[in-house]
Amino acid sequence: MHIEFRHLRTIKAIHEAGGLARAADQLNITQSALSHQIKGLEDQAGVELFVRRSKPMKLSAAGLRLLRAAERILPEIEKLQDEFSGLRDGKSGRLHIAIECHACFEWLFPVLEAFRKSWPDVDVDIRPGLAFDALPALQKEEVDLVVSSDPESLPHVEFSELFDYAPVFVASKDHPLAAKSYVDAEDFRGQTLITYPVERTRLDVFSQLLIPARVEPAAVRQAELTAVILLLVASNRGISVLPDWVVREVKYNSDYVTRPLTKNGLTRTLYAATRSEDVDKPYMQELIALARSEAARLQAA
């Protein structure tokens, strides 16, 4: 049998309308065309689908089997059509995010909380972009947005600026370096540096300061949480470098101080990398706008 969706809609309409005339009006076709459609379907099935001598018109046992199939299949097709419509209109889609900035988890969660309320039909997921190459994954459509501070020239990938931030030196108020107005690379020699568990090339303190100056700290200690890093720093267990907005977001503790890196300070920019064909999608634009708004709030705090 070659059953089409229109056949399922026909069976359902006749059953609900109780006759050909009303069903034809409901389906917006002529009664003659509807009769021919039913005859053709019965010829394929080899059985009658209706008990024609009854009023209202009733389905035969075979017709009832087809009706059950229609009641099961048609809602799924309508759901699929709604999903496709949402995709065309930019109301639904997939937004899988990879984050190359470890500290950005704390900044991104409020953004996603606001986003999900406005875009409930967008499938959002977060993948830490630290255990795999996030930008190649973006090109291969494994993720849809990458938060990164290291833009690259890649085909069909666009980088949208989110906000600027300053990596700042953090130390205990009792640490000797706390007396300085700023710190240089040489100040890190002989120190215990506390960082996130991220490879060095993805840490600002190494990529922007220590590696170019060929300076190696005495030891590197890692901690997963910002609060733990600040606790260790305040206890004079080491020094750290964190984004300025991260330090401001955490409740102020008078046991540690912050200082600029170098006399003029360092400035970095955080970007949202997306595929070129996705950058203008309404929900993508909304997420970027929310991210910028949250960044402005953090910087003003």
N, C-alpha and C positions, 0 to 999 in steps of 0.2 A: 504493500500500500504506500501511496505517496500522499501523506497527510500534511497539509499546510496550516499555518497559524489561522488563516481565514476560516478553515474548516472547523477548528476548535471554537473560534468566536461564533460561528454560525450555530453549532450545536448548543452552545451556552445561551445564545440569544433566543432561539426557538423555545428552549426549555423555560426560560424566564418569562417570555412573552406569551407562551401558550398557543401560538398560532403563527402561520407564515406571514400574514399581512403585517401584524405588529412587529414581528422580528425583522421584516424587510425594511420597515420604516426606521427601526432602531439601528440597523446596519447601513442605512442610506443606499439601498439598492432596490431594484424592482423585485416584485414577488416572483415573476417569471425567472429572473436570473437566480434567485434563491432556490427555486424548485430545481433548476438544472444543476446547481451546485450540489444539492442533496442527492439527486439521482446519480451524478457522477461519483460521489463519495460512496454511495451504496453499491454501485457497480464494482468499485475497487475492493470494497470489503467483502462482497459476496453475500451480504445479509442486509435485511431491512433495519434501519436505525430508528424508525418511527412507527407507532401504531396509528395509521392514518384515519381509521374510522372513529377514533375517540375524540371527544371534545371536552376540554381543550386538548390539543394535540400532545400525545405522550411519547416518551422515548421507549423504545424496545429495550430488552436486556443488553443487546449489543450497543445501543445508543447510550444507555446509562454508563457502560464501561468507558465510552469515548468522552462522555460528560465529566466523569471523574478525572480523566486525563487532562481535560481542558481546565478544570478547576485547580489542578495541581501545576500545570505548565504556564498558563496565561499570567498568573501573578508574578512568576519568576521573570517572564519576558517583560512585563510592565516595569518591574524593579530594575531590570537591566537597561531598559530604555531611559528610565529616570537617571540612572547612573551615567549613561552616555551623554544625556542632556546636561547633567551637572558638569561633566568633563568639558563639553563644548563651551558652556557658559562660564567656565572657570570657578564654579562653586564647589567642586569636589576634585579630588586628585590625591596624589601621594607626595608627602614631604618628609623624606628621610634625611636626617641631618647628621653630618660628621663634624666633630669639633677637634681642631688641632691645638686649641688653646685650653689647657687643663683648667685654668681658673675660670673659664667662661661658663662652666656648668652652673655655677652659682648665679651668674648674670642671666643666663638663658632661661632658666626655669620660670621666673615671673613673666617673661615674654611669651612662653608657650602657654602658660595658664590663661593669659589674656587672649591669645590667638585661638585657643580651642573653643572659647565661648562664642566667638564670631564666625568660626569656620568648623562646625562640628562634623561636616562630611569630608574633611581632609584627613587622610590617614597620616598621623605624625609619629615619627619614631626617632630616637637618638642613638647614634653609634659613635663611641669614642674614636676619633680619628687618629689615635696614637698607636694602635696595634696594626694598622695597615696604611697603605698609601691612599690618602683621602682624595686627592685631586684626580689621579687615574681612575679611582672608583667612581668619581663624578662623571668623567668622560664615558665610562662604560655603563652608566645609568644604574649603578648599584646604590648610589645615594643621589639626592637631589639638591643639596646645599651643603657647602663646606664653610665653616667659620675658621678663618686663617689670618695670620698677620704676615704671611709670606706670599704675596701675589706672584704669579708666573705668567709668562706669555704662552698661552695654550690655545690651540684651535677650538673654536666653538664654546669657549668658556669666558664668562664675564665676571669681573670683580667689582662689586658695589661697596663703596666705603660705608662703614658703620659709624665708627668714631675713633678719635685719637686718644691715646693714653700715654702715660709716662711710667716706665719701670722705675721704681724707687727703692733705695737701700733701706732696710729695716734692721734695727739693732736694739738691744736692751739699753735703757737710759744710763746704765752703769758701764756700758762697753766703752773702751777708749775711743773708738771711732765716732761715738755719739757726740763728741765735742767738736767734730769737724762740721763745716757748713755744707760740704759736699764730699763725695768719695770718688776716687779714681780706681782704675784697674789694679794698680800696685797695692792698694789698701787691702786687697783680698788675699794677698800672699800670707801664708801661715794661719789663715782663718778656716773655721768649719762653716761651710756654706750649706744651708738647708734649702732644698728645692722640692718641687713636685716630682713624682716618679716618671719623668719624661726624658727622652734622649737629649743630649746637650744641645744639639743644633736647633731644637725647638724651644729652648729657654733663652729669653732675652739677655740675661746676664752673661751667658756664654757667647751667643751669636753676635751680640752687639758690643760687648765690652771685653771679656776675658780672652776669647779666641783670637781676635785681632791683635790684642796686646801680648799674646803668648804668656799669659799669667795663669798659674794653676793654684787653686786653694789647697790648703793642707789636707782637707777631707771634705767629702760631699755626703750629706745625710739627707735621706728622702722621707717625705711625709705626704700622705694622700690628701689631707684636709687642710684648708687655709687656717682654720682655728688652731690646729695642732702646730703648724709652722709658727704661728704667732705666740703660742704658749711656750714653745721651745726657745724662741728668740727672747721673749720677756724673761725667761729663766736663765738667760745668758749661756745657753747651750750652743749657740752659733749665731750667724747672721743670715740674712736672706735678701732677695730682690723680688718684689711683687708689683703687679700693676697698681697704680695709685688708686683706682676706683675700688679695687679689692680691699685695700687697707681702710678706705673710708667707709665701705659698706659694713665691715665688721665693727662691732661696738668698740669704741675707743678705749684703749688701755694705756694708762699713764706710765706703765712699766716699759714701754718700747717707744722709739722715736723713728722718724723717717727722714731721709736726706736725699737730695738729687744725686743721680749718677753723672759724674763729670761736672765741671763748672757751669756749663750751659744746659745741663740736663739732657736726657734722651727722650725722643718722642717716637712712638710707634703708632701704626694705624691698623685697626681690625677691619677685615673685609668679609663680605658674604660672596662666595663664589658659586655661580649657578651656570647651567648650560644656557647658551644664548637663546634657544627657543623657549625657555621657561621663564626668563627674567621678567617678562611683561604679564605673566599670569596674575590675576587679581590677588589670589591668596599669597603668592610669593612677594608681591609688592607690599601687601599688608604686613607680612612678617618682618620685612626689612624696615618698614616704618615703625613698627612696635619696638624693634630692636634699637633703633636710633633714639626713640622716645625714652626707653628704659636707660640707655646710656647717658642721656642728658640728665635724667633724674639722679643717677649715681654720681655724675660729675658735679652736680649742684649740691649734693648732700654734704 
